[in-house]
Amino acid sequence: MDKKQKQFDKLINEWKQKCEDISVELEMSQKESRSFSTELFKIKVQYEESYEQIDALRKENKNLAEEVKV
């Protein structure tokens, strides 16, 4: 009986360790995901600002081209 209990305790401890390892991995993945999300948001904002600048420059270029024609 004592041998079975030791084996059972060993098995329980192994599963506890696996659960702990998975929990740590989950926390790291969530942290990494939040970091990527923040980076994506920053890049999206930069893209939108760049697109607005390009649009403004195209309009200005068009206006200048029309002035040159006149």
N, C-alpha and C positions, 0 to 999 in steps of 0.2 A: 504494500500500500504506500509506503514512504517513497518508493521509487516512482510510482505513478504520479504522486503528488509533485515530486521534483520535476518530472518531465512536463507536467501540466504547468507548473510555475515557470519553467523555462520557456515553454511555448507562449504563455501569456506575456512574459517579458519581451520576447522577440516581437510579438504583435504590437506591444506598446511602443517599442522602439521604431517599428515601421510607421506607426501612426504619427509619432513625433517627427520623424524624418519627412513624412508627407506634409505635415502641417508647416514645417519650416520651408519646404519647397513651395507650398502654396503661398505663404507670406511673401517670399522672394518674388514669385511670379506676379503677384498682385502689385507689389512695389514697382517692379519693372513695367508692368502695364500702365500704371499711373504715370510713370516717367515718360513712356512713349506717348501717352495721351497728351501730356503737357507739351511735349516736343511737337507733336502733330498740330496742336492748336496754334503754337507759335509760328510754325511754317505756313499754316493756312492763312493766318493774319498777314504774314509777309507777302504771300502770294496775292492776296486780295489788294494789298497796298500797291504792289508792283503792277497789277493789272489796271488799277485806277490810274497810275502814273502813265502807263502805256496808252490808255484811252485818252487821257488829257493831252499827251504829246501828239497823238494822231490827229486830234481835233485842231491843235495848234498848227501842226504841219499842213493840214488841209486849208486852214485859214490863210496861212502864209503863202501857200501855193496859189490860192485865189487872188491874193494881193499882187503877186508877181505877174499874173495874167492881165491884171487891169492896168 
